[in-house]
């Protein structure tokens, strides 16, 4: 036992999550019940002994989260799931009267479980009398507006009254759900009108991301045509552009210009074309501007010192026009 205890003390600490805590509690109970011999002990193989798995613990969390939908609004506060092992669901009842009520509601709960969680494969529901935690008894239940009281919208006649009726019901239920969400402090995004956001915000994260992408695209277009612009000058056209975003754009575009110069230079080595040569010089100028921040009139690619040539191959690429016959 001492050797086993020393071995267990070296085991890693479980994750600080609900699943991790449940696993740790279950393992401790199993260890105590099996006298330290672990799951393979004879006690763990006794008939009727609870032997939960990780899958059962995770599934129990899903059932607890949706228990109001499964059991109903009133039953949820007095009957609550506490264990799930090998298809047997144990629920805690507040007193013997709720235990008796559970007996009559088992078929309905079983049907809801089969409909909502077909992968659970729960074959038996067992009740135990105990104390329901106060946080479950006192937690307020959200009451959604009655969808039947919502106004209907005139729809065009499509020759199918049953389909029109179904569409009307769906629209009424949607209005009721939106009204309930507004009461809880949410509203639809002002831009897309699709995603829910708290009242403190106007737009959802998706629309905010799209807006940032549009701003970055506009800044990229400005820098492509006038790469010598400073951040302050770009921000006059694209408000909200951050220094980190500006530096990242310049770095990316400098790399793109260098790659374009190499591709055009190799193409000229195979077959010289005047237009391609001029395009290569233009990309060279852009690369130097992005690297140095200088204006075009301060850059001379033909300077003898070659201090503006960012790549040793540029000198060879620029000399390719020497053999071109004059017009």
C-alpha positions as CSV (number, residue, x, y, z in Angstrom):
1,X,0.0,0.0,0.0
2,X,2.9,2.4,0.8
3,X,4.5,1.7,-2.5
4,X,1.3,2.3,-4.4
5,X,0.7,5.5,-2.5
6,X,4.2,6.8,-3.4
7,X,3.4,5.9,-7.1
8,X,0.2,7.8,-7.0
9,X,1.8,10.9,-5.4
10,X,3.9,11.2,-8.6
11,X,0.8,11.3,-10.9
12,X,0.1,14.6,-12.7
13,X,-2.6,16.8,-11.2
14,X,-5.9,16.6,-13.1
15,X,-7.1,19.5,-15.2
16,X,-8.9,22.2,-13.2
17,X,-12.2,21.6,-15.0
18,X,-15.5,20.0,-14.1
19,X,-14.6,16.8,-16.0
20,X,-11.2,16.7,-14.4
21,X,-12.7,17.1,-10.9
22,X,-15.3,14.4,-11.6
23,X,-12.6,12.0,-12.8
24,X,-10.5,12.7,-9.7
25,X,-13.4,12.2,-7.4
26,X,-14.4,9.0,-9.1
27,X,-10.9,7.6,-9.0
28,X,-10.5,8.4,-5.3
29,X,-13.8,6.6,-4.5
30,X,-12.8,3.7,-6.6
31,X,-9.4,3.4,-5.0
32,X,-11.0,3.5,-1.5
33,X,-13.6,1.0,-2.3
34,X,-11.1,-1.4,-3.9
35,X,-8.6,-1.2,-1.0
36,X,-6.0,0.4,-3.3
37,X,-6.1,-2.4,-5.9
38,X,-7.6,-0.2,-8.6
39,X,-10.3,-0.9,-11.1
40,X,-9.1,-4.5,-11.6
41,X,-9.9,-5.5,-8.1
42,X,-12.6,-8.0,-7.2
43,X,-14.7,-5.3,-5.6
44,X,-14.9,-3.3,-8.8
45,X,-16.3,-6.4,-10.6
46,X,-19.1,-6.9,-8.1
47,X,-22.6,-7.0,-9.7
48,X,-24.4,-3.7,-9.5
49,X,-21.3,-1.8,-8.6
50,X,-21.1,1.6,-10.3
51,X,-18.2,1.8,-12.7
52,X,-18.4,5.2,-14.6
53,X,-16.3,5.9,-17.6
54,X,-15.0,9.2,-19.0
55,X,-17.7,9.0,-21.7
56,X,-20.4,8.7,-19.0
57,X,-19.1,11.7,-17.1
58,X,-19.0,13.9,-20.2
59,X,-22.5,12.7,-21.2
60,X,-23.8,13.4,-17.7
61,X,-22.6,17.0,-18.0
62,X,-24.5,17.4,-21.3
63,X,-27.7,15.9,-19.7
64,X,-27.3,18.3,-16.7
65,X,-27.0,21.3,-19.0
66,X,-30.1,20.3,-20.9
67,X,-32.1,18.9,-18.0
68,X,-34.8,21.6,-18.1
69,X,-35.6,20.6,-21.7
70,X,-35.5,16.9,-20.8
71,X,-37.5,16.9,-17.5
72,X,-39.5,20.1,-17.7
73,X,-39.3,23.5,-16.1
74,X,-40.9,22.5,-12.8
75,X,-39.3,19.1,-12.3
76,X,-35.8,20.5,-12.9
77,X,-35.7,22.2,-9.5
78,X,-36.6,19.1,-7.5
79,X,-35.3,16.2,-9.5
80,X,-31.7,16.4,-10.9
81,X,-29.3,14.0,-12.5
82,X,-26.2,13.1,-10.4
83,X,-24.8,9.9,-11.9
84,X,-24.7,8.0,-15.2
85,X,-23.1,4.6,-15.5
86,X,-23.5,2.0,-18.3
87,X,-26.9,3.3,-19.4
88,X,-28.3,3.8,-15.9
89,X,-29.2,7.4,-15.0
90,X,-29.5,8.2,-11.3
91,X,-31.5,11.3,-10.4
92,X,-31.7,13.0,-7.0
93,X,-35.2,13.7,-5.7
94,X,-35.9,16.4,-3.1
95,X,-38.3,14.2,-1.1
96,X,-40.4,11.1,-1.3
97,X,-43.2,13.0,-3.0
98,X,-41.0,14.0,-5.8
99,X,-39.7,10.4,-5.9
100,X,-43.3,9.3,-6.5
101,X,-43.8,12.0,-9.1
102,X,-40.7,10.7,-10.9
103,X,-42.3,7.3,-11.2
104,X,-45.1,8.6,-13.3
105,X,-42.8,10.9,-15.4
106,X,-40.2,8.3,-16.3
107,X,-41.7,7.4,-19.7
108,X,-41.8,11.0,-20.7
109,X,-38.3,11.6,-19.6
110,X,-37.1,8.5,-21.3
111,X,-38.8,9.6,-24.6
112,X,-37.1,13.0,-24.4
113,X,-33.7,11.4,-23.7
114,X,-34.2,9.2,-26.7
115,X,-35.2,12.2,-28.9
116,X,-32.5,14.7,-27.7
117,X,-29.7,12.3,-26.9
118,X,-30.0,9.1,-29.0
119,X,-26.3,8.3,-28.5
120,X,-26.8,8.2,-24.7
121,X,-28.5,4.7,-24.8
122,X,-30.0,5.2,-21.3
123,X,-32.0,2.1,-20.5
124,X,-33.0,2.8,-16.8
125,X,-33.8,5.8,-14.7
126,X,-33.3,5.4,-10.9
127,X,-34.3,7.9,-8.2
128,X,-32.7,8.6,-4.9
129,X,-34.0,10.9,-2.1
130,X,-31.5,13.6,-1.2
131,X,-30.8,17.3,-0.8
132,X,-30.9,19.3,-4.1
133,X,-28.2,22.0,-4.0
134,X,-29.5,25.4,-3.3
135,X,-28.0,26.9,-6.5
136,X,-30.2,24.5,-8.5
137,X,-33.3,25.2,-6.5
138,X,-33.0,29.0,-6.5
139,X,-31.7,29.6,-10.0
140,X,-34.3,31.6,-12.0
141,X,-35.9,29.9,-14.9
142,X,-36.0,31.9,-18.2
143,X,-39.6,32.3,-19.3
144,X,-39.8,32.9,-23.0
145,X,-42.6,34.9,-24.5
146,X,-45.6,32.9,-25.9
147,X,-45.0,32.6,-29.6
148,X,-48.7,32.2,-30.3
149,X,-49.3,35.8,-29.2
150,X,-46.8,37.2,-31.8
151,X,-48.3,39.0,-34.8
152,X,-48.5,37.2,-38.1
153,X,-47.1,38.6,-41.4
154,X,-49.0,38.5,-44.7
155,X,-47.5,36.0,-47.0
156,X,-48.1,35.6,-50.7
157,X,-50.4,32.8,-51.8
158,X,-48.4,29.9,-53.1
159,X,-51.2,27.5,-53.4
160,X,-50.2,25.5,-50.3
161,X,-52.1,26.5,-47.2
162,X,-50.3,23.9,-45.0
163,X,-46.8,25.3,-46.0
164,X,-48.0,28.9,-45.4
165,X,-49.2,27.9,-41.9
166,X,-45.9,26.3,-41.0
167,X,-44.0,29.4,-42.2
168,X,-46.2,31.6,-40.1
169,X,-45.5,29.4,-37.0
170,X,-41.8,29.6,-37.6
171,X,-41.9,33.4,-38.0
172,X,-43.9,33.7,-34.8
173,X,-41.5,31.5,-32.9
174,X,-38.6,33.5,-34.2
175,X,-40.1,36.8,-33.1
176,X,-40.9,35.3,-29.6
177,X,-37.3,34.1,-29.2
178,X,-35.9,37.5,-30.3
179,X,-38.1,39.2,-27.9
180,X,-37.0,37.0,-25.1
181,X,-33.3,37.6,-26.0
182,X,-34.0,41.4,-25.9
183,X,-35.4,41.0,-22.5
184,X,-32.1,39.3,-21.4
185,X,-30.0,42.1,-22.8
186,X,-29.2,41.0,-26.4
187,X,-30.0,42.4,-29.8
188,X,-29.2,41.5,-33.4
189,X,-26.0,43.0,-35.0
190,X,-26.7,46.5,-36.4
191,X,-24.7,45.6,-39.6
192,X,-25.5,42.0,-40.6
193,X,-28.7,41.6,-38.5
194,X,-27.9,37.9,-38.0
195,X,-25.7,37.5,-34.9
196,X,-26.6,38.3,-31.3
197,X,-24.6,40.8,-29.4
198,X,-25.0,42.4,-25.9
199,X,-26.7,45.8,-25.8
200,X,-23.4,47.5,-25.0
201,X,-22.1,46.6,-28.5
202,X,-23.4,47.6,-31.9
203,X,-21.8,45.0,-34.1
204,X,-20.8,41.3,-33.8
205,X,-17.2,40.1,-33.9
206,X,-17.7,38.8,-37.4
207,X,-18.6,42.2,-38.8
208,X,-15.8,43.8,-36.8
209,X,-13.4,41.4,-38.3
210,X,-14.7,42.1,-41.8
211,X,-14.4,45.9,-41.2
212,X,-10.8,45.5,-40.2
213,X,-10.1,43.4,-43.3
214,X,-11.6,46.1,-45.4
215,X,-9.5,48.7,-43.7
216,X,-6.3,46.7,-44.2
217,X,-7.2,46.1,-47.8
218,X,-7.6,49.9,-48.3
219,X,-4.3,50.6,-46.6
220,X,-2.6,48.0,-48.8
221,X,-3.9,49.6,-52.0
222,X,-2.6,53.0,-50.8
223,X,0.8,51.6,-50.0
224,X,1.0,49.7,-53.3
225,X,0.5,52.9,-55.3
226,X,2.4,55.2,-52.9
227,X,4.7,53.0,-50.8
228,X,6.5,56.1,-49.3
229,X,3.5,57.2,-47.3
230,X,3.9,57.3,-43.5
231,X,1.5,55.9,-41.0
232,X,0.0,59.3,-40.2
233,X,-0.6,59.9,-43.9
234,X,-2.3,56.5,-44.4
235,X,-4.4,57.0,-41.3
236,X,-5.9,60.1,-42.9
237,X,-7.5,57.7,-45.4
238,X,-7.9,54.7,-43.2
239,X,-8.7,55.8,-39.6
240,X,-7.9,53.4,-36.9
241,X,-4.9,51.8,-38.6
242,X,-2.6,50.7,-35.8
243,X,1.3,51.0,-35.9
244,X,1.7,47.2,-35.7
245,X,-0.7,46.7,-38.6
246,X,1.1,49.4,-40.6
247,X,4.5,47.8,-40.0
248,X,3.2,44.4,-40.8
249,X,1.8,45.6,-44.1
250,X,5.0,47.2,-45.1
251,X,7.0,44.1,-44.2
252,X,4.7,41.8,-46.2
253,X,4.6,44.1,-49.2
254,X,8.5,44.4,-49.1
255,X,8.7,40.6,-49.2
256,X,6.2,40.4,-52.1
257,X,8.2,43.0,-54.1
258,X,11.5,41.1,-53.5
259,X,9.9,37.8,-54.7
260,X,8.5,39.6,-57.7
261,X,11.9,41.0,-58.6
262,X,13.4,37.5,-58.5
263,X,10.6,36.0,-60.7
264,X,10.9,38.8,-63.3
265,X,14.7,38.6,-63.3
266,X,14.7,34.9,-64.0
267,X,12.1,35.5,-66.8
268,X,14.4,38.1,-68.4
269,X,17.4,35.7,-68.3
270,X,15.4,33.3,-70.4
271,X,13.9,35.9,-72.8
272,X,14.5,39.6,-72.6
273,X,11.4,41.9,-72.9
274,X,11.6,45.6,-72.4
275,X,8.3,45.9,-70.6
276,X,9.2,43.1,-68.2
277,X,12.6,44.9,-67.5
278,X,10.8,48.1,-66.6
279,X,8.3,46.3,-64.4
280,X,11.3,44.7,-62.6
281,X,12.9,48.1,-61.9
282,X,9.6,49.4,-60.6
283,X,9.4,46.5,-58.1
284,X,13.0,47.1,-57.1
285,X,12.1,50.7,-56.3
286,X,9.1,49.6,-54.2
287,X,11.2,47.1,-52.3
288,X,13.8,49.8,-51.5
289,X,11.1,52.2,-50.4
290,X,9.5,49.7,-48.1
291,X,12.9,48.8,-46.6
292,X,14.2,52.4,-46.2
293,X,11.2,54.7,-46.3
294,X,12.9,57.0,-48.8
295,X,11.0,58.8,-51.6
296,X,11.6,57.6,-55.2
297,X,13.6,60.7,-56.2
298,X,16.2,59.8,-53.6
299,X,16.8,56.3,-54.9
300,X,19.2,55.6,-57.8
301,X,19.4,51.9,-58.7
302,X,22.3,52.7,-61.2
303,X,24.5,54.2,-58.5
304,X,28.1,52.8,-58.8
305,X,28.3,51.9,-55.1
306,X,25.2,49.7,-55.4
307,X,24.0,50.7,-52.0
308,X,20.4,50.5,-53.0
309,X,20.6,47.0,-54.4
310,X,19.0,44.8,-51.7
311,X,20.0,41.5,-53.5
312,X,23.4,40.7,-55.2
313,X,21.4,39.3,-58.1
314,X,19.9,42.7,-58.9
315,X,23.1,43.9,-60.5
316,X,22.9,41.0,-62.9
317,X,19.3,41.6,-63.6
318,X,19.7,45.3,-64.3
319,X,22.6,44.6,-66.8
320,X,20.3,42.5,-68.9
321,X,19.3,45.5,-71.0
322,X,22.8,46.1,-72.3
323,X,22.4,43.6,-75.1
324,X,19.1,44.9,-76.3
325,X,19.4,46.5,-79.7
326,X,18.5,50.2,-79.9
327,X,15.4,51.2,-81.7
